């Protein structure tokens, strides 16, 4: 089971700014889930995003 991470936790793992965080989520490049009014990213979604960066390089 993957842990749900909030924006601050994600930005500690991936060195991006606030705007880039929401840009990645909006484009679907970084998958997220919404619970109430808050949005969370799973550890698995971060791993998939990073893996996609490796493939693109």
MOCOR-V284021 format. One record per pair of residues at least 12 apart in sequence whose ideal C-beta (glycine too) atoms are under 6 Angstrom apart, sorted by the first residue. I is the first residue (numbers start at 0). J is the second residue. Records with the same first field share a line. If there is no record, write none. Layout:
I: J ; J
This chain:
1: 41 ; 42 ; 43
2: 42
3: 39
4: 40
6: 20
9: 40
12: 45
29: 48
30: 44
